Amino acid sequence: MKVIKAELAHVAVKPEQYPTGHLPEIALSGRSNVGKSSFINKMINRKSLARTSQRPGKTQTLNFYEINEQLYFVDVPGYGYAKVPKSEREAWGRMIETYLENRPALKAVVQIIDVRHPPTADDKTMYKWLKHFDMTVIVVATKCDKIPKGKWQKHLKIIEKELQKEESDPLLLFSSETAYGKEQIWKTILYYCS
């Protein structure tokens, strides 16, 4: 997909702040430092629309990025970051749950996992949680440029097994350095948005 226009259109912590209208939404989920902002920026051909940070746990709101007036990427707070007070993490959890449970425009969730390592306990919990809400989960194994191509399949098998990934959920490789996988991910996202 050729992205001509992309902007941070809405920032929300409660339902009345969500966008109105009928554009489909794709939520982005992942550990705090897994590279969600880099994923967004590469997918929409921008250097820094989504702020990357050396400090994990920076996203504390639901950030709605409107793309080509056609759909939204919804960046949700990263999970699994210990330095955030427990009460704050619980508040994020409630905010995300409210969004996931009550949003007809939400078509799928992209769960970003670092391909170099087996999924963490938090990754597994998040996947299970999303499936509890009957969400379609597009699992994106990022940072594939950091391992030899010959090992990609082995790493994907580990992710699949550890997550107990449902067969119907896509599992796609991606690199925000080289843009590997970008077209395939766009095709998959647009398929679920249609």
C-alpha positions as CSV (number, residue, x, y, z in Angstrom):
1,M,0.0,0.0,0.0
2,K,1.3,3.5,-0.9
3,V,0.9,5.7,2.2
4,I,0.2,9.3,1.1
5,K,-1.1,10.7,4.3
6,A,-0.6,9.7,7.9
7,E,-1.1,11.6,11.1
8,L,-1.6,11.2,14.8
9,A,-5.3,12.0,14.7
10,H,-6.6,11.1,18.2
11,V,-5.1,10.4,21.6
12,A,-7.5,8.7,24.0
13,V,-7.7,7.2,27.5
14,K,-11.5,6.7,27.5
15,P,-14.2,5.7,24.9
16,E,-15.6,9.3,24.5
17,Q,-12.2,10.3,23.1
18,Y,-12.1,7.6,20.4
19,P,-12.6,8.7,16.9
20,T,-16.1,8.7,15.5
21,G,-16.9,7.5,12.0
22,H,-16.5,4.1,10.5
23,L,-12.8,3.7,9.6
24,P,-11.5,0.2,10.4
25,E,-8.9,0.0,13.2
26,I,-5.8,-2.2,13.6
27,A,-4.4,-2.2,17.2
28,L,-0.7,-2.6,17.8
29,S,0.5,-4.6,20.8
30,G,3.9,-5.6,22.0
31,R,6.4,-5.4,24.8
32,S,7.5,-2.0,25.8
33,N,10.8,-2.1,23.9
34,V,10.0,-4.4,21.0
35,G,9.9,-1.6,18.4
36,K,6.2,-0.7,17.9
37,S,7.1,2.9,17.0
38,S,9.7,1.8,14.5
39,F,7.1,-0.6,13.0
40,I,4.6,2.2,12.6
41,N,7.1,4.6,11.1
42,K,8.4,2.0,8.6
43,M,4.9,0.9,7.6
44,I,3.8,4.5,6.9
45,N,7.2,5.8,5.4
46,R,7.8,8.4,8.1
47,K,11.0,8.9,10.1
48,S,9.4,9.9,13.4
49,L,5.6,10.2,13.4
50,A,5.5,7.6,16.1
51,R,8.0,8.7,18.7
52,T,10.7,6.1,19.4
53,S,12.1,6.3,22.9
54,Q,15.1,4.9,24.8
55,R,12.8,4.8,27.8
56,P,10.4,1.8,27.6
57,G,6.8,2.4,28.8
58,K,6.5,5.8,27.2
59,T,3.2,5.2,25.4
60,Q,0.5,5.7,28.1
61,T,-2.5,6.4,25.9
62,L,-4.3,4.9,22.9
63,N,-2.7,6.7,20.0
64,F,-4.9,6.6,16.8
65,Y,-2.8,7.2,13.6
66,E,-5.0,7.9,10.6
67,I,-3.6,6.5,7.4
68,N,-4.8,7.6,3.9
69,E,-8.2,8.5,5.5
70,Q,-8.7,4.8,5.1
71,L,-7.9,3.1,8.4
72,Y,-6.3,3.7,11.9
73,F,-3.3,2.1,13.5
74,V,-4.0,2.2,17.2
75,D,-0.8,2.1,19.3
76,V,-1.6,0.7,22.8
77,P,0.7,1.0,25.8
78,G,3.5,-1.7,25.7
79,Y,3.3,-4.5,28.3
80,G,5.8,-6.1,30.5
81,Y,7.7,-3.1,31.7
82,A,8.5,-3.3,35.4
83,K,9.6,0.3,36.2
84,V,6.0,1.6,35.8
85,P,4.1,1.6,39.1
86,K,1.7,-1.3,39.4
87,S,-1.3,1.0,39.8
88,E,-0.4,2.7,36.5
89,R,0.0,-0.7,34.8
90,E,-3.5,-1.7,36.1
91,A,-5.0,1.5,34.7
92,W,-3.5,0.8,31.3
93,G,-4.8,-2.7,31.5
94,R,-8.3,-1.5,32.1
95,M,-8.0,1.2,29.4
96,I,-6.9,-1.4,26.8
97,E,-9.5,-4.0,27.9
98,T,-12.3,-1.4,27.5
99,Y,-11.0,-0.6,24.0
100,L,-10.7,-4.3,23.0
101,E,-14.1,-5.3,24.4
102,N,-16.2,-2.5,23.0
103,R,-14.8,-1.4,19.7
104,P,-16.7,-2.7,16.6
105,A,-14.2,-0.8,14.3
106,L,-11.3,-2.9,15.6
107,K,-10.6,-5.6,13.0
108,A,-7.4,-7.2,14.2
109,V,-4.5,-6.8,16.5
110,V,-0.9,-6.8,15.3
111,Q,1.2,-8.4,18.1
112,I,4.9,-7.6,17.6
113,I,7.4,-10.1,18.9
114,D,11.2,-10.1,18.7
115,V,12.0,-13.0,16.4
116,R,15.5,-13.4,18.0
117,H,14.1,-14.7,21.3
118,P,11.3,-17.1,22.3
119,P,8.1,-15.3,23.3
120,T,8.2,-14.0,26.9
121,A,5.6,-14.9,29.5
122,D,4.1,-11.5,28.8
123,D,3.9,-12.2,25.1
124,K,2.1,-15.5,25.8
125,T,-0.3,-13.9,28.3
126,M,-1.1,-11.1,25.8
127,Y,-1.8,-13.6,23.0
128,K,-4.1,-15.7,25.2
129,W,-5.8,-12.6,26.4
130,L,-6.5,-11.3,22.8
131,K,-7.8,-14.8,21.9
132,H,-10.1,-14.6,25.0
133,F,-11.7,-11.6,23.3
134,D,-12.0,-13.5,20.0
135,M,-9.5,-11.2,18.3
136,T,-7.8,-12.0,15.0
137,V,-4.1,-11.6,15.9
138,I,-1.5,-10.9,13.2
139,V,1.8,-12.0,14.8
140,V,4.7,-10.0,13.5
141,A,8.1,-11.4,14.2
142,T,10.3,-8.3,14.0
143,K,14.1,-7.7,13.8
144,C,14.5,-10.5,11.3
145,D,17.5,-8.6,9.8
146,K,19.3,-9.5,13.0
147,I,19.4,-13.3,12.4
148,P,20.6,-15.2,9.4
149,K,18.0,-16.0,6.8
150,G,18.6,-19.7,7.1
151,K,17.4,-19.6,10.7
152,W,14.2,-17.7,10.1
153,Q,12.0,-20.8,9.9
154,K,13.4,-22.3,13.1
155,H,12.7,-19.1,15.0
156,L,9.1,-18.9,13.6
157,K,8.4,-22.4,14.7
158,I,9.5,-21.6,18.2
159,I,7.2,-18.5,18.3
160,E,4.3,-20.6,16.9
161,K,4.8,-23.4,19.5
162,E,5.4,-21.1,22.5
163,L,2.4,-18.9,21.8
164,Q,0.2,-21.9,20.9
165,K,-0.7,-19.8,17.9
166,E,-4.0,-20.6,16.3
167,E,-3.6,-21.8,12.7
168,S,-5.9,-19.0,11.4
169,D,-3.7,-16.2,12.8
170,P,-1.0,-15.1,10.4
171,L,2.7,-15.1,11.4
172,L,4.8,-12.8,9.4
173,L,8.5,-11.7,9.4
174,F,9.4,-8.0,9.5
175,S,12.4,-5.7,9.7
176,S,12.1,-2.0,10.4
177,E,15.7,-1.7,9.1
178,T,15.3,-3.2,5.7
179,A,11.4,-3.1,5.3
180,Y,11.4,-6.8,4.8
181,G,7.8,-8.1,5.0
182,K,6.2,-4.7,4.8
183,E,4.2,-5.4,1.6
184,Q,3.0,-8.8,2.9
185,I,1.9,-7.2,6.2
186,W,0.0,-4.4,4.4
187,K,-1.8,-7.0,2.3
188,T,-2.8,-8.9,5.4
189,I,-3.9,-5.8,7.3
190,L,-6.0,-4.6,4.3
191,Y,-7.5,-8.1,4.0
192,Y,-8.9,-7.9,7.5
193,C,-10.0,-4.3,7.1
194,S,-12.1,-5.0,4.0
